[in-house]
Amino acid sequence: MRTISFDVPPQEILTKDSVTVTVDAVVYFRIQDAVSSVCNVDNVKTATRLLAQTTLRNMLGTKSLSEILSEREEISNSMQHILDKATDPWGVLVERVEVKDVRLPQNLQRAMAAEAEAHRDAKAKVIAAEGELNASKALKEAADVIAESPAALQLRYLQTLGTIAAERNSTILFPMPIDMMKAFAEK
């Protein structure tokens, strides 16, 4: 016999963690035993559809929102197994069930987005603070090295002036002690 498919209409479900979600699915089945499908149930397609709706609500009501979002394939397989077992006396073989869409309320989507943004901001602040801490440690080490040799400070000063002059292509005037000039004049 041919495979028949139908959409399970969107079902509003209250999850285990008290979140209302709207979920829909699609079910694929075929008549395996025509005699049983005529003799054991009045309308096999309607009965299978109603059973699928009920099964979807019952299954997802026992799951948390994170489980529904992350375990869709397992939920589909479990639902297919349950439906196939329940419709077996009707001569129906449920071939496949797919949970199509899980819709969250708008206010929950906004709250989740705000929480994610706050988490990113907090993480960025922690990273910036760690960078400041590392920079302050490096500056302290540099200050300790320069403190050991006064000439090192003067050399660093001259190096900085050279860097500024190279970048801006300008003339820099700075005061020079006369005592230093006497050393050049004697030679």
Solvent accessible surface area in square Angstrom, and as a share of the most:
residue,aa,sasa,rsa
1,M,158,0.70
2,R,206,0.75
3,T,70,0.41
4,I,56,0.29
5,S,56,0.36
6,F,8,0.03
7,D,80,0.42
8,V,1,0.00
9,P,54,0.34
10,P,76,0.48
11,Q,17,0.08
12,E,128,0.57
13,I,7,0.04
14,L,111,0.55
15,T,5,0.03
16,K,129,0.55
17,D,72,0.37
18,S,85,0.55
19,V,28,0.16
20,T,59,0.34
21,V,1,0.01
22,T,27,0.16
23,V,0,0.00
24,D,17,0.09
25,A,0,0.00
26,V,17,0.10
27,V,0,0.00
28,Y,74,0.28
29,F,0,0.00
30,R,76,0.28
31,I,19,0.10
32,Q,115,0.51
33,D,64,0.33
34,A,46,0.36
35,V,106,0.61
36,S,23,0.15
37,S,11,0.07
38,V,118,0.68
39,C,97,0.58
40,N,84,0.43
41,V,26,0.15
42,D,150,0.78
43,N,80,0.41
44,V,28,0.16
45,K,81,0.34
46,T,63,0.37
47,A,21,0.16
48,T,0,0.00
49,R,81,0.30
50,L,100,0.50
51,L,48,0.24
52,A,0,0.00
53,Q,27,0.12
54,T,55,0.32
55,T,10,0.06
56,L,0,0.00
57,R,98,0.36
58,N,97,0.50
59,M,22,0.10
60,L,0,0.00
61,G,29,0.28
62,T,90,0.52
63,K,51,0.21
64,S,18,0.12
65,L,16,0.08
66,S,74,0.48
67,E,54,0.24
68,I,1,0.00
69,L,73,0.36
70,S,88,0.57
71,E,59,0.27
72,R,83,0.30
73,E,129,0.58
74,E,105,0.47
75,I,3,0.01
76,S,6,0.04
77,N,89,0.46
78,S,45,0.29
79,M,0,0.00
80,Q,50,0.22
81,H,122,0.54
82,I,75,0.38
83,L,0,0.00
84,D,37,0.19
85,K,151,0.64
86,A,44,0.34
87,T,0,0.00
88,D,90,0.47
89,P,82,0.51
90,W,52,0.18
91,G,5,0.05
92,V,1,0.00
93,L,47,0.24
94,V,0,0.00
95,E,65,0.29
96,R,136,0.49
97,V,4,0.02
98,E,60,0.27
99,V,10,0.06
100,K,93,0.39
101,D,51,0.27
102,V,19,0.11
103,R,101,0.37
104,L,30,0.15
105,P,50,0.31
106,Q,119,0.53
107,N,101,0.52
108,L,43,0.21
109,Q,77,0.34
110,R,151,0.55
111,A,58,0.45
112,M,81,0.36
113,A,62,0.48
114,A,61,0.47
115,E,126,0.56
116,A,44,0.34
117,E,96,0.43
118,A,61,0.47
119,H,123,0.55
120,R,145,0.53
121,D,74,0.38
122,A,53,0.41
123,K,123,0.52
124,A,59,0.46
125,K,148,0.63
126,V,86,0.49
127,I,105,0.54
128,A,61,0.47
129,A,60,0.47
130,E,95,0.43
131,G,38,0.37
132,E,123,0.55
133,L,98,0.49
134,N,92,0.47
135,A,50,0.39
136,S,59,0.38
137,K,110,0.47
138,A,59,0.46
139,L,128,0.64
140,K,130,0.55
141,E,116,0.52
142,A,45,0.35
143,A,57,0.44
144,D,68,0.35
145,V,94,0.54
146,I,47,0.24
147,A,83,0.64
148,E,146,0.65
149,S,43,0.28
150,P,117,0.74
151,A,63,0.48
152,A,28,0.21
153,L,106,0.53
154,Q,82,0.36
155,L,118,0.59
156,R,123,0.45
157,Y,95,0.36
158,L,76,0.38
159,Q,109,0.49
160,T,56,0.32
161,L,27,0.13
162,G,41,0.40
163,T,68,0.40
164,I,65,0.33
165,A,36,0.28
166,A,86,0.67
167,E,130,0.58
168,R,179,0.65
169,N,142,0.73
170,S,61,0.40
171,T,121,0.71
172,I,57,0.29
173,L,166,0.83
174,F,71,0.30
175,P,126,0.79
176,M,83,0.37
177,P,79,0.50
178,I,127,0.64
179,D,108,0.56
180,M,83,0.37
181,M,101,0.45
182,K,116,0.49
183,A,58,0.45
184,F,141,0.59
185,A,84,0.65
186,E,148,0.67
187,K,208,0.88
